[in-house]
Amino acid sequence: MVRAFVMAKVDAGKDKEVLEKTKIVKGVEAVCATYGIYDLVVRVHFQSVEALDKFVFHELRAIPAVKETATLICSSYIT
């Protein structure tokens, strides 16, 4: 199992659009609009690194308004 936080920079005024498209993807647990360097933070949970790769490279980055991403894979996770 892989848990991660994926941060995204998006085009100005497009954060709500990207948030709505992202929140319905299987494996996405939460999406937060943020102030600062990144516009969105996405909390994800996937069965494998390959599934995480698919999400980042083929789903999130496929949204035209997404300009940059950074992924932080959790080494441990406490709920």
N, C-alpha and C positions, 0 to 999 in steps of 0.2 A: 504494500500500500504506500502511496505517495501523497503527502499533503504539502501544499505550497501556497505561497502568496505571489500573485502575478500583478505587477504594477504596469499601468499603461498611460502613455501620453496620447491625447487625442486632439483633433482639430478643435479650434475654439467654437464653442456653442454646440458641439456634437456629443458631449459627455452623456446626456440623458439617452440619446439614441443608442450609443454603444452599450450603456448600462442595460437597457431593455433587451438588446440582442444577446448580451452575454448571460444574463440571469437565467435564461431558459435552457442553457446548455447543460446536458447531463454531466455531473461531476462538479459543477459550480455550486458552492455552498452559500456564498454571499458576495455581493458587489457593493463597494462603498465609493461614493464620489468624495474626493479629498481636495484639500488646499495644499499647495506646495509644488514640488518638482513633478509629481505624477498626478494625473487627473482622476484615475480610478485605481482601486486595489481590489483584486478578485481573490477570494479564498477558495481553493479547489481541493478535491480529494479524488484521486484516481487509483486504479488497481496497479498501474505500472508507470515507469518513466516514459515508455512509448506512448501511452495514452495521454500523459501530460504534454509530450511533444506535439501530438496530434492537435490538442486543444490550442496550444500557443501558436504553432506554425500554420495550421490549416483552418482554424476557426477564428480565434481572436485577431490574429494578424491579417486575416482575409477581409476583415471589415475595413473598408476604404478610409474611414476617419481615424483609425489607429495608426499612429506614426512611429511609436517606439514602445518596446516592452522590456521589463526586467523581471526575472523569476527568482524567488527565494524558496528553495526546497527546505522543508523543516527537517531538522535532525532528530527532534523529539517533539511531542505534542501532548499537552495536558488539557483536558476539558473540565 
